[in-house]
């Protein structure tokens, strides 16, 4: 009996110890979680104040009959959306916004990645060109738009330079043709922000371990093969940041378009933000809110799945 007692006592003590340690994290871990929450609170508060509350308020106003010609605001369901659809404003503005965003995103990332490879190594020459290509980021979007509107005028410097190569006078209206205006404006916006995207890609390239590059060189990989097989996959975090940032930023474009075309010719560059401004200027606040709500939905529906997909790709790499 004594032997049984002496053996069973430690087992009971072990069970008691397990029961005591089972519930919840340790006090130290709980304190760490509390600290993390306190540090996250400012970001959460800013997101709620500047995104969640305006988004919900705009969603409510988008289903109201609200104009500058009456002090009465009444619920009207989806009448604002159906009215915009019948007028052709909603479909045309949404399509132009998507085209503008895709062209801007592709232009920025392709040009920025090429510049990043060319300017990757540090040096006086590369530092000078990095600063030079970053200068447009510091310009006001309106100023950048006015500059390009002057450059691309039918008798502007761009056409004059082309006239030196093409026989005869070249007077193409780059911003006056409905077929080319949205592409040209998108490329102007891509030029405006490509310097920032370039710096992100340079940082991503320089963060790749030198031992990995050396190993690929020893394996006989050339510059092109090394870029596509080694560097390109390891740039996944930079791709995630740049693609999502450029896409979301393009959905909210307004300044460059106003400075170059003001939504014209006709409605060839009337993206959603331009349509919002036009409706608001006419005192149609309900339909203006409906278009703003479409922009928010477009950002959420495209950016969130794209971000999740790109994050998975980062993990896979």
KEVOTOR-101521 format. One record per atom (N, C-alpha, C): residue in one letter; x, y, z. Coordinates in steps of 0.2 Angstrom, whole numbers, plus 2048, in hexadecimal, padded with zeros to 3 digits. Example, Ala and Ser with C-alpha at 12.3 -4.5 7.8 and 13.67 -1.06 7.14 Angstrom:
<margus>
A8427E4827
A83E7EA827
A8427F0827
S8407F5823
S8447FB824
S840800827
</margus>
This chain:
<margus>
X8047FA800
X800800800
X804806800
X80A806804
X80E80C804
X81180D7FD
X8138087FA
X8168097F3
X81180C7EE
X80B8097EF
X80580C7EA
X8048137EC
X8048157F2
X80381C7F4
X8098217F1
X80F81E7F2
X8158227F0
X8158237E8
X81281E7E5
X81281F7DD
X80D8237DB
X8078237DE
X8018267DC
X80182E7DD
X80582F7E3
X8058377E5
X80883B7DF
X80E8397DC
X81083D7D7
X80C83E7D1
X8088387CF
X8038397C9
X7FE83E7CB
X7FB83E7D1
X7F68437D3
X7F884A7D2
X7FF84A7D5
X8028517D4
X8028537CD
X80584F7C9
X8058517C2
X7FF8537BF
X7F984F7C0
X7F38507BE
X7F08577C0
X7F28587C7
X7F085F7C9
X7F48657C6
X7FA8637C5
X7FE8697C1
X7FC86A7BA
X7FA8647B7
X7F78657B0
X7F18697B0
X7EC8687B5
X7E686B7B5
X7E78737B7
X7EC8747BB
X7ED87B7BC
X7F087F7B6
X7F487C7B2
X7F787F7AD
X7F387F7A6
X7EE87B7A6
X7EA87A7A0
X7E688179E
X7E28847A2
X7DE8897A0
X7E289079E
X7E1892798
X7E4899795
X7EB899795
X7ED89E792
X7F58A0791
X7F88A2797
X7FE8A1798
X8028A479D
X8018AB79E
X8028AD7A5
X8018B57A6
X8068B97A2
X80C8B77A0
X8108BA79C
X80D8BB795
X80B8B6792
X8088B678B
X8028BA78B
X7FE8BA791
X7F88BF791
X7FA8C6791
X7FF8C8795
X8028CE795
X8048D178E
X8078CC78A
X80A8CE783
X8048CF77F
X7FF8CB77F
X7F98CC77B
X7F68D377D
X7F58D5783
X7F38DB785
X7F78E1782
X7FD8E0782
X8028E577F
X8008E6778
X8008E0774
X7FF8E176D
X7F88E476C
X7F38E3770
X7ED8E676F
X7ED8ED770
X7F18F0775
X7F18F7776
X7F58FA770
X7FA8F776D
X7FE8FA768
X7F98FA761
X7F58F5761
X7F08F575B
X7EA8F975B
X7E98FC761
X7E3900762
X7E390675E
X7E990A75D
X7E8910759
X7E790E752
X7E990974F
X7E8907748
X7E1905747
X7DE90174C
X7D78FF74C
X7D290574D
X7D490A751
X7D0910752
X7D091474B
X7D6915748
X7D6919742
X7D291573C
X7D290E73C
X7CF90B737
X7C790B738
X7C590B73E
X7BE90C740
X7BC91373E
X7BF918740
X7BD91F73F
X7BD921738
X7C391F734
X7C492272D
X7C291D728
X7C091772A
X7BE912725
X7B790F726
X7B690C72C
X7B090872D
X7AA90D72E
X7AB913732
X7A5917733
X7A391B72D
X7A891E729
X7A6921722
X7A391C71D
X7A691671D
X7A3910719
X79C90F71A
X79A90E721
X79390D723
X78F913722
X791919723
X78D91F722
X78C91F71A
X79191E716
X79091F70F
X78B91970C
X78C91370F
X78790E70D
X78091070F
X77F913714
X778915716
X77591B712
X77A920710
X77892570C
X777923704
X77A91E702
X77991C6FB
X7729196FA
X76E9176FF
X7689156FD
X76291A700
X7649216FF
X75F926701
X75E92B6FB
X75992E6FB
X7579336F6
X75993A6FA
X75F93C6F7
X7629426FB
X7659466F5
X76394C6F5
X7659516F0
X7669586F3
X76995C6EF
X76A9636F2
X7649686F1
X75F9656EE
X7599696ED
X7539686F2
X7559636F7
X7509626FC
X753960702
X750963708
X75396170E
X75195A711
X74D95770D
X74A950710
X74F94B70D
X751946711
X75494070F
X75093A711
X74F93670C
X74A93070D
X74D92A709
X74B92470C
X74E91E70A
X74B91C703
X74F91A6FE
X74C9196F8
X74F9126F5
X75290E6F9
X7549076F7
X75A9086F2
X7599046ED
X75E9046E8
X75D9086E2
X75990D6E3
X7579126DD
X75D9166DB
X7619186DF
X76791B6DD
X76B9176D8
X76C9116DA
X77190C6D6
X76D90B6CF
X76690A6CF
X7639086C9
X76390E6C4
X7629146C7
X76291B6C3
X76991B6C0
X76E91A6C4
X77591B6C1
X7769166BC
X7739106BD
X77490A6B7
X77090C6B1
X76A90F6B2
X7669116AC
X76A9166A8
X76D91B6AB
X7709216A8
X77791E6A5
X7799186A6
X77F9166A4
X7869186A8
X78491C6AD
X78A91F6B1
X78E9196B5
X78A9156B8
X78D9106BC
X79190B6B9
X78E9086B3
X7929036B0
X7989066AC
X79890C6A9
X79D90F6A6
X7A39116AA
X7A19146B0
X7A69176B5
X7A99116B8
X7A690B6BA
X7A99056BD
X7AE9026B8
X7AC9016B2
X7B08FE6AD
X7B79036AC
X7B69096AB
X7BC90E6AA
X7C090D6B0
X7BD90D6B6
X7C190D6BC
X7C59066BC
X7C39016BA
X7C68FA6BA
X7CC8FB6B5
X7CA8FD6AF
X7D08FE6AA
X7D59026AC
X7D39086AF
X7D890D6B2
X7DD9096B7
X7DA9066BC
X7DD9036C1
X7E28FD6BF
X7E08F96BA
X7E48F46B7
X7EA8F66B4
X7E98FB6AF
X7EE8FE6AB
X7F39026B0
X7F19066B5
X7F59096BA
X7F99046BE
X7F68FF6C0
X7FA8FA6C4
X7FF8F66C0
X7FD8F46BA
X8028F16B6
X8088F56B4
X8068FB6B2
X80B9006B0
X8109026B5
X80D9036BB
X8129056C1
X8168FF6C3
X8148F96C3
X8188F36C6
X81D8F16C0
X81B8F16BA
X8208EF6B5
X8258F46B4
X8248FA6B4
X8298FF6B3
X82D8FF6BA
X82A8FF6C0
X82E8FF6C6
X8328F96C7
X8308F36C5
X8348EE6C6
X83A8EE6C1
X83A8F06BB
X83F8F16B7
X8448F66B9
X8428FC6BC
X8469016BF
X8498FE6C5
X8468FB6C9
X8498F86CF
X84F8F36CE
X84E8EF6C8
X8548EB6C6
X85A8EF6C4
X8588F46C0
X85E8F86BD
X8618FD6C3
X85D8FF6C8
X8609036CD
X8618FF6D4
X8618F96D4
X8628F56DA
X8688F66DE
X86E8F76DB
X8748F76DE
X8758FF6E0
X8789006E6
X8799066E9
X87F90A6E6
X87E9106E5
X8849146E2
X88291B6E0
X88691F6DF
X8859266DD
X8809276D7
X8819236D2
X87D9246CC
X8769216CD
X87691B6D0
X86F9186D2
X86B91C6D7
X86F91F6DC
X86B9246E0
X86892A6DD
X86C92D6D8
X86A9326D5
X8639316D1
X86392B6CD
X85E9296C9
X8589276CD
X8599246D3
X8549226D8
X8509286DA
X85492E6DC
X8519346DE
X84D9376D8
X8509376D2
X84D9396CC
X8469366CA
X8469306CB
X84092C6C9
X83B92D6CF
X83D92E6D5
X83892F6DB
X8359366DB
X83893B6D7
X8359426D7
X82E9436D5
X82B93F6D0
X8249406CF
X82093E6D5
X82293A6D9
X81E9386DF
X81D93E6E4
X8229436E4
X8219496E8
X81D94E6E4
X81C94E6DE
X8179536DB
X8109526DD
X80D9576DD
X8059576DE
X8029536D8
X7FD94F6D9
X7FA94C6D3
X7F79506CE
X7F49566D1
X7F295B6CC
X7F795E6C8
X7FD9606CB
X8029626C7
X80595E6C2
X8059576C4
X8089526BF
X8039526B9
X7FC9526BB
X7F79526B6
X7F89586B1
X7F995E6B4
X7F99646AF
X7FF9636AB
X8059616AE
X80B9606AA
X80A95C6A4
X8079566A5
X8069516A0
X80195369B
X7FC95769D
X7F795A699
X7FA95F694
X7FF963696
X803967691
X80796368D
X80B95E68F
X80F95A68B
X80C956686
X806954687
X802950683
X7FD95467E
X7FD95A67F
X7F995E67B
X7FA95D673
X7F595E66F
X7F695D667
X7FD960665
X7FE966667
X80496A665
X80996A66A
X80996566F
X80E965674
X814962673
X819962678
X82095F676
X820958674
X81B954677
X81B94C675
X81A94C66D
X81594F66B
X81394E664
X819952660
X81C957662
X82195A65E
X82795565E
X829952663
X82E94D663
X82D94765E
X82794565E
X825940659
X825942652
X823949651
X82494C64A
X82B94B647
X83094B64C
X83794B649
X838944646
X83493F648
X835938646
X830936640
X82A938641
X82593763D
X82493D638
X82493B631
X82394162C
X81D94562D
X81D94B62C
X81894F62D
X816951634
X811956635
X81095863C
X80B952640
X80D951646
X80A94C64A
X80695064F
X7FF94F64F
X7FB953653
X7F694E656
X7F8949659
X7F394465C
X7F1947663
X7EA946664
X7E794966A
X7E794366F
X7ED942673
X7EE93C678
X7E893C67D
X7E694267F
X7E1942684
X7DA944682
X7DA94567B
X7D3947678
X7D0941674
X7D393B674
X7D0936670
X7CD931676
X7C792F675
X7C392B679
X7C692467A
X7C9922675
X7CC91B675
X7D391B679
X7D7920679
X7DD92067C
X7DE924683
X7D9928684
X7D992D68A
X7DA929690
X7D6924692
X7D6920698
X7DD91D699
X7E091A694
X7E6917694
X7EC91C695
X7EC922692
X7F1927693
X7F092969A
X7EA92B69C
X7EA92D6A3
X7EC9286A8
X7EB9226A7
X7ED91D6AC
X7F591C6AC
X7F891D6A6
X7FF91D6A6
X8029236A9
X7FF9296A9
X80192F6AC
X80192D6B4
X7FC92A6B6
X7FB9296BD
X8019246BF
X80291F6BB
X80791A6BC
X80E91D6BD
X80F9226B8
X8169266B9
X81692A6BF
X81192C6C1
X8119316C7
X81392D6CE
X8119266CE
X8129226D4
X81891D6D3
X81A91C6CD
X81F9166CC
X8259176D0
X82791D6D2
X82E91E6D6
X82D91B6DD
X82791B6E0
X8269186E7
X8269116E6
X82390E6E1
X8239076E0
X82A9046DF
X82E9086DB
X8359066DA
X8399056E0
X83890A6E5
X83C9096EB
X83A9036EF
X8339016EF
X8318FB6F2
X8358F56EF
X8358F46E8
X8388EF6E5
X83F8EF6E6
X8438F46E6
X84A8F56E8
X84B8F26EF
X8478F46F4
X8488F16FA
X8478E96FB
X8428E76F7
X8418E06F6
X8468DC6F3
X8498DF6EE
X84F8DC6EB
X8558DB6EF
X8568E16F3
X85C8E16F7
X85B8DD6FE
X8558DB6FF
X8548D7705
X8558CF704
X8568CE6FD
X8578C76FC
X85E8C56FE
X85F8BF701
X8668BD704
X86B8BD6FE
X8718BF6FF
X8768BF6FA
X8788B86F9
X8788B36FE
X87A8AC6FD
X8758A96F8
X86F8AB6F8
X86A8A76F3
X86C8A96EC
X86E8B06EB
X8708B26E5
X8778AF6E3
X87B8AE6E7
X8828AB6E6
X8818A46E4
X87C8A06E7
X87B8996E6
X8788986DF
X87489D6DD
X87189C6D6
X87689E6D1
X87B8A26D2
X8808A46CE
X88589E6CD
X88689A6D3
X88A8946D2
X88788F6CF
X88088F6CF
X87C8896CB
X87C88B6C4
X87F8916C2
X87F8926BA
X8798966B8
X8758996BC
X86F89D6BA
X8718A46B8
X86F8A66B2
X8718AC6AF
X86C8B26B2
X86D8B86B0
X86A8BD6B3
X8628BD6B3
X8608BB6AC
X8598BA6AB
X8568B46AF
X8598AF6AF
X8578A96B3
X8578AA6BA
X85C8AD6BC
X85D8AF6C4
X8578B36C6
X8558B86C2
X8508BD6C4
X8498B96C4
X8478B56BF
X8418B26BF
X8408AC6C4
X8468A86C5
X8458A26C9
X8478A46D0
X84B8A96D2
X84D8AA6D9
X84A8B16DB
X84C8B66D8
X84A8BD6DB
X8428BE6DA
X83F8BC6D5
X8388BE6D4
X8348BA6D9
X8358B46DA
X8308B16E0
X8328B46E6
X8388B66E8
X8398B96EE
X8378C06EF
X8358C36EA
X8328CA6EA
X82A8CA6EC
X8288C46EE
X8218C36EF
X81E8C96F4
X8218CA6FA
X81F8CF6FE
X81E8D66FB
X8238D86F7
X8238DE6F3
X81E8DE6EE
X81D8D96EB
X8178D96E6
X8108DA6EA
X80F8D66EF
X8098D76F3
X8088DE6F5
X80D8E26F8
X80C8E96FA
X80B8ED6F4
X80F8EC6EE
X80E8F16E9
X8088F06E5
X8068EA6E3
X8008E86DF
X7FA8EB6E3
X7F98E96E9
X7F38EB6ED
X7F38F36EE
X7F98F66EF
X7F98FD6F0
X7F79016E9
X7FA8FF6E4
X7F99026DD
X7F29016DB
X7EF8FB6DC
X7E88FA6DA
X7E38FE6DE
X7E48FE6E5
X7DF9026E9
X7E09096E8
X7E690C6E7
X7E79136E5
X7E49156DF
X7E49106DA
X7E19126D3
X7DA9126D3
X7D790E6D7
X7CF90F6D8
X7CD9166DB
X7D29196DE
X7D091F6E1
X7D39256DD
X7D59246D7
X7D892A6D3
X7D392F6D1
X7D59356D2
X7D193B6D0
X7D59416CE
X7DA9436D1
X7DE9496D0
X7E19496C9
X7E49446C7
X7E89436C1
X7E39446BB
X7DD9406BC
X7D89406B7
X7D59476B6
X7D494B6BB
X7D19516BB
X7D59566B8
X7DC9566B9
X7E195A6B6
X7E29596AF
X7E19536AD
X7E29526A6
X7DC9526A1
X7D794E6A3
X7D194E69F
X7CA9506A2
X7CA9516A8
X7C49536AC
X7BE94E6AA
X7C09476A9
X7BB9426A8
X7BA9416A0
X7BC94669C
X7BB945695
X7C0941691
X7C094168B
X7BB944686
X7B4941687
X7AF944688
X7A894168A
X7A893F691
X7A8938691
X7A8935698
X7AE92F697
X7B3930692
X7B792B691
X7BC92A697
X7BD92E69B
X7C192D6A1
X7BD92F6A8
X7B792E6A7
X7B39306AD
X7B29296B2
X7B89296B5
X7B89236BA
X7B39246C0
X7B39206C5
X7AE9206CA
X7AE9276CE
X7B59286D0
X7B692F6D4
X7B49356D0
X7B59356C9
X7B393B6C5
X7AB93B6C5
X7A89356C5
X7A09356C5
X79E9376CB
X7A19356D1
X79F9376D8
X79F93F6D8
X7A59426D6
X7A59496D6
X7A094D6D2
X79E94A6CC
X79994D6C7
X79294C6CB
X7919476CE
X78A9466D1
X78A94B6D7
X78F94B6DB
X78F9506E0
X78E9576DE
X7929596D9
X7919606D6
X78B9626D4
X78695D6D2
X78095E6D0
X77B95E6D6
X77D95D6DC
X77995D6E1
X7759566E3
X7789516DF
X77594A6E0
X7799466E5
X7789476EB
X77C9446F0
X77B93D6F1
X77493B6F0
X7739346F1
X77692F6EC
X7769316E5
X77992E6E0
X78192E6E1
X7839346E3
X78A9356E4
X78D9306EA
X78992F6EF
X78A92A6F4
X78A9236F2
X7869226ED
X78591B6EA
X78B9196E6
X78E91E6E2
X79491D6DE
X79A91C6E3
X79A9206E9
X7A091F6ED
X79F9186F1
X7999166F2
X79990F6F5
X79B90A6F0
X79A90B6EA
X79C9066E5
X7A49066E5
X7A790C6E5
X7AF90C6E6
X7B19086EC
X7AE9096F1
X7B09056F7
X7AF8FE6F6
X7AA8FC6F3
X7A88F46F2
X7AE8F26ED
X7AF8F66E8
X7B48F36E3
X7BB8F26E6
X7BD8F76EB
X7C38F66EE
X7C38F06F2
X7BE8EF6F6
X7BE8E96FB
X7BD8E26F7
X7B98E26F2
X7B88DC6EE
X7BF8DA6EA
X7C28DF6E8
X7C98DD6E4
X7CF8DD6E8
X7D08E16ED
X7D68E26F1
X7D68DC6F6
X7D18DA6F9
X7D18D56FF
X7D38CE6FC
X7CF8CC6F7
X7D18C56F4
X7D88C66F1
X7DA8CB6EE
X7E18CC6EB
X7E68CB6F0
X7E58CF6F6
X7EA8CF6FB
X7EA8C86FE
X7E58C46FF
X7E58BD702
X7E98B96FD
X7E88B96F6
X7EB8B56F2
X7F38B76F2
X7F58BD6F2
X7FC8BF6F2
X7FF8BD6F8
X7FC8BD6FE
X7FE8BB704
X8008B3704
X7FB8B0701
X7FC8A8701
X8028A76FC
X8038AB6F7
X8098AA6F3
X80F8AB6F6
X80F8B06FB
X8158B16FF
X8178AB703
X8128A8706
X8138A270B
X81689D706
X81389C700
X8158966FC
X81C8976FA
X81E89D6F9
X82589E6F7
X82A89D6FD
</margus>
